[in-house]
Each structure stands twice: as C-alpha cells, then as structure tokens.
Amino acid sequence: MAETDLPQDMQAVIQLNDGYSGSADGPSISDASKYVKNANIPVPTPAEGQVLVRMITSVVNPSDLHFIKGEYGQPCRKGFPAGFEGCGIVVAAGDPASAKLIGKRVSFAVSLTGSGTWAQYALTDANTCIVLHPDVSDIDAAALIVNPLTAVAMVDLVSQTYAAQKGDAFIITAASSQLGKLMVGLGADLGLKPIAVIRRAEAAEPLKKLGAEQVLVTSEPDFADQMQSAMKNLKPRIMLDAVADQTSADIFAAMPPHAKWVCYGKLSPQNPQLTQMGQFIFMGKKIEGFWLVNWMRTTPTKQKIAVFTEVQARFADGRWQTDVAIKLPMQDIVAGLAAATKLTDGKIIITY
Ligand SMILES: NC(=O)c1ccc[n+]([C@@H]2O[C@H](COP(=O)([O-])OP(=O)(O)OC[C@H]3O[C@@H](n4cnc5c(N)ncnc54)[C@H](OP(=O)(O)O)[C@@H]3O)[C@@H](O)[C@H]2O)c1
C-alpha cells in the first residue's frame, strides 16, 4: 500500500562502518566523512508493521553522533542511512492496519529494523509514529521524541520513583542542552527546584527564566564554594547527569546521604574517578543509568500515550520549543556536520 508516485532510488547519508568501534570519546566529531558518505540507494519497502516516511525535517542529537562513531548502545550498520528521529509524511505501509497512517504527518524514531532519517525516505515501525497536532511545527516535530520523552520520563522518575515533593531540589548537569532546558522547565512547573549545572556563564540567565532555582557554572573560580553552599541550602538528592566527568563525580560526592546519580549521557570524554567508596556503604548512595529505549520497552502503553500527549501539548501551546543552532540540508551533512556541532545553544535541524 503506497502512494503511486514513489521513486525507485533516493539520496541518503549512509554509514561506512559496521558494529562497535570500542571508543568512548564522546559525541565530538572532527570529520564526518570518517563515518558517513552521500549515496544514492533504493527506497526501502515496508514490511508488515512498518511504514515508509517521506522526510520533512530531522534533528541531530548526541546519540546520532555517538552512533555513527560506533560508541552507542546499538551497532552501526554499514550501508544504511544514519539518523534516529525526525518528522515526515507516511507514504507507504506494509499492512492494512498500518496503512491508516498514509498521508499523515508524523514524528517518529527509527526502530532497530528500520532505516535512518538521514535520507529522503525512512523506514520505521508504525507503532513508533506519533500523528502530529497541526499546531506542532515541523521543527519541533523533528525533535519530538528522544529529548522530550526523556525529559518527561526522567522528571517523572524524580517525582514518582524518588518521591520528590514540592520544594525538593534536584541537579541537572549540561543544563544548557536542549534536554536540560526541557527538564528545568518541567521540574519548575511541578514545584521542584532544579539546580542547573553548566560550563558557559552566558547560558545562566535563560535557565533562570525557565525556572532554575540556582545555576552553578563549572568554569567559574568559585564553583566549588557555590556547589557546597547549594548542597547545604537545597540538599538535592538526585543528580540527572549527561556529562559523566570528574566534576559530576565531585558533585555526587558532595551530595547528602541517600543521593542518587542517574547517568543518562556521556558528553565528556573524561572518565571520572570515585574517591569515596564508603559513601555507598555508609550513606546509601547509588549510581544508576537511564536509557529511553529501555523506558519505551518497559513502560505500560497507557502511560506512554499520556506522556506523548503531554509532550505534544507542551510544544503546541509554546511551553516548550526546539532552539535551532543551524538548518543543514541533508546533502551537506557529510561536509558540514563537524562545524555545525561546534555551535552552541540549539539543535542542528536537517532539511530535505
Ligand atoms: N539516555 C537517554 O535515553 C538519552 C535520551 C536523550 C538524550 N540523552 C543525552 O542527553 C544529553 C543532552 O542531549 P541534547 O540533545 O539535549 O544535547 P544538545 O542540545 O545537543 O546539547 C549538548 C550540550 O551539552 C553541553 N556539553 C557538551 N559537552 C559537554 C561537556 N563535556 N561538559 C559539559 N557540558 C557539555 C554543551 O552546552 P554548552 O555549549 O552550553 O556548554 C552542548 O551544547 C546527551 O548526552 C544525550 O546523549 C540521553
């Protein structure tokens, strides 16, 4: 079941490598041509349960960069387009039930058996597609899944699993990231007190406006004093951490008894050292990880639908928005990705 005018071939940015590289040096990219190249490849055909999407926009997340470098939680696939999430129009389906999506504008994340979003057409599971509200822009729709779902899931983790009450503080590192900003706003809306940790002082004011109770700047000379006084005054029990370097470990060591370090990203290539193992024995401190893929697998469908609905409502009414650093045409990814990743304060949006 398909639109009648589908082409045989499409332009795509395909992976050059298979499997894992064994490296773990973070999402920085100095030359994308080591990992991907432009190619003309056949338009994929959807199998049962799958749909084919004509791409409108997509986003580059740190996970895409870790992935093409072979250091993500799933292996590279040589010859397949890269790119995990995006927005487009469903143009073909592998079975009658999925065909009800044909013609719909959707946000989606590519499944393990799919084909990436850095191509004119992408293949994904029909059940990962979110039919879009007309008020959600194509740019917000490009980045509707990975970060927004993670933001809701992790702030929910803070309030539900760790039973944080109104007025309780929690720490967000790399708080100037798109995900960090979403979580600061969401935490503040719930009456929690987000402590935003950033490395660029210029990013502090916007975070305060979003609702950060306190902003700690790691590059400031008085960072250690500021951090100690935040621990004393606000007593945060949870750190949502995407940096995972020595500063993260030092913040965790300064947190009160029963504190939890939830690691969900590895933006820094530096590996932290744990110097106070007694805190795990005598103070009940814990380190754990969060991965959206596992959350999607284990969360009941009803709860997931509630989260999707909340995410769309926040983008549709303007409480959330996707900040854009640059728009990069798909055919310029190989040449332009490295320079684009150096821009701060917004996402790279791929256009088609
Ligand atoms: N586990 C999961 O399921 C999951 C899901 C979604 C996202 N994530 C993770 O969440 C993190 C944020 O994603 P995002 O899409 O929001 O990122 P983003 O918008 O691309 O922003 C990343 C920002 O982090 C800051 N940063 C980069 N390297 C850093 C370092 N070494 N130390 C401190 N700050 C650093 C930079 O901000 P400044 O330039 O302002 O310093 C950078 O702009 C990533 O690690 C990503 O992999 C994980």
The ligand as an SDF file (V2000), in Angstrom:
LIG
                    3D

 48 52  0  0  0  0  0  0  0  0999 V2000
   19.8000    8.1260   27.9430 N   0  0  0  0  0  0  0  0  0  0  0  0
   18.8610    8.5620   27.1180 C   0  0  0  0  0  0  0  0  0  0  0  0
   17.8640    7.8730   26.8540 O   0  0  0  0  0  0  0  0  0  0  0  0
   19.0020    9.9090   26.4910 C   0  0  0  0  0  0  0  0  0  0  0  0
   17.9550   10.4610   25.7470 C   0  0  0  0  0  0  0  0  0  0  0  0
   18.1100   11.7510   25.2150 C   0  0  0  0  0  0  0  0  0  0  0  0
   19.3020   12.4370   25.3930 C   0  0  0  0  0  0  0  0  0  0  0  0
   20.3030   11.8360   26.1010 N   0  0  0  0  0  0  0  0  0  0  0  0
   21.5630   12.5480   26.3630 C   0  0  0  0  0  0  0  0  0  0  0  0
   21.2660   13.8280   26.8750 O   0  0  0  0  0  0  0  0  0  0  0  0
   22.3570   14.6840   26.6310 C   0  0  0  0  0  0  0  0  0  0  0  0
   21.8370   16.0120   26.1010 C   0  0  0  0  0  0  0  0  0  0  0  0
   21.2310   15.7860   24.8230 O   0  0  0  0  0  0  0  0  0  0  0  0
   20.7030   17.0400   23.9910 P   0  0  0  0  0  0  0  0  0  0  0  0
   20.1670   16.5270   22.7180 O   0  0  0  0  0  0  0  0  0  0  0  0
   19.8490   17.8680   24.8310 O   0  0  0  0  0  0  0  0  0  0  0  0
   22.0750   17.7880   23.7060 O   0  0  0  0  0  0  0  0  0  0  0  0
   22.3290   19.1590   22.9290 P   0  0  0  0  0  0  0  0  0  0  0  0
   21.1210   20.0010   22.9010 O   0  0  0  0  0  0  0  0  0  0  0  0
   22.9750   18.8000   21.6400 O   0  0  0  0  0  0  0  0  0  0  0  0
   23.3430   19.8950   23.8710 O   0  0  0  0  0  0  0  0  0  0  0  0
   24.5070   19.3560   24.3630 C   0  0  0  0  0  0  0  0  0  0  0  0
   25.1220   20.4700   25.2240 C   0  0  0  0  0  0  0  0  0  0  0  0
   25.8050   19.8900   26.3190 O   0  0  0  0  0  0  0  0  0  0  0  0
   26.8660   20.7320   26.6870 C   0  0  0  0  0  0  0  0  0  0  0  0
   28.1050   19.9320   26.7250 N   0  0  0  0  0  0  0  0  0  0  0  0
   28.6740   19.2650   25.7050 C   0  0  0  0  0  0  0  0  0  0  0  0
   29.8110   18.6750   26.1160 N   0  0  0  0  0  0  0  0  0  0  0  0
   29.9370   18.9790   27.4170 C   0  0  0  0  0  0  0  0  0  0  0  0
   30.9160   18.6720   28.3870 C   0  0  0  0  0  0  0  0  0  0  0  0
   31.9940   17.9220   28.1030 N   0  0  0  0  0  0  0  0  0  0  0  0
   30.7370   19.1750   29.6210 N   0  0  0  0  0  0  0  0  0  0  0  0
   29.6680   19.9200   29.9220 C   0  0  0  0  0  0  0  0  0  0  0  0
   28.7080   20.2550   29.0430 N   0  0  0  0  0  0  0  0  0  0  0  0
   28.8470   19.7750   27.8010 C   0  0  0  0  0  0  0  0  0  0  0  0
   27.0010   21.8180   25.6310 C   0  0  0  0  0  0  0  0  0  0  0  0
   26.3920   23.0020   26.1130 O   0  0  0  0  0  0  0  0  0  0  0  0
   27.2480   24.3540   26.2780 P   0  0  0  0  0  0  0  0  0  0  0  0
   27.9180   24.5760   24.9870 O   0  0  0  0  0  0  0  0  0  0  0  0
   26.1860   25.3380   26.6430 O   0  0  0  0  0  0  0  0  0  0  0  0
   28.2140   24.0780   27.3830 O   0  0  0  0  0  0  0  0  0  0  0  0
   26.1600   21.2690   24.4890 C   0  0  0  0  0  0  0  0  0  0  0  0
   25.5610   22.2650   23.7000 O   0  0  0  0  0  0  0  0  0  0  0  0
   23.2840   13.9310   25.6810 C   0  0  0  0  0  0  0  0  0  0  0  0
   24.3240   13.3600   26.4240 O   0  0  0  0  0  0  0  0  0  0  0  0
   22.3950   12.8350   25.1300 C   0  0  0  0  0  0  0  0  0  0  0  0
   23.1090   11.6960   24.6860 O   0  0  0  0  0  0  0  0  0  0  0  0
   20.1680   10.6120   26.6450 C   0  0  0  0  0  0  0  0  0  0  0  0
  1  2  1  0
  2  3  2  0
  2  4  1  0
  4  5  1  0
  4 48  2  0
  5  6  2  0
  6  7  1  0
  7  8  2  0
  8  9  1  0
  8 48  1  0
  9 10  1  0
  9 46  1  0
 10 11  1  0
 11 12  1  0
 11 44  1  0
 12 13  1  0
 13 14  1  0
 14 15  2  0
 14 16  1  0
 14 17  1  0
 17 18  1  0
 18 19  2  0
 18 20  1  0
 18 21  1  0
 21 22  1  0
 22 23  1  0
 23 24  1  0
 23 42  1  0
 24 25  1  0
 25 26  1  0
 25 36  1  0
 26 27  1  0
 26 35  1  0
 27 28  2  0
 28 29  1  0
 29 30  1  0
 29 35  2  0
 30 31  1  0
 30 32  2  0
 32 33  1  0
 33 34  2  0
 34 35  1  0
 36 37  1  0
 36 42  1  0
 37 38  1  0
 38 39  2  0
 38 40  1  0
 38 41  1  0
 42 43  1  0
 44 45  1  0
 44 46  1  0
 46 47  1  0
M  CHG  2   8   1  16  -1
M  END
$$$$
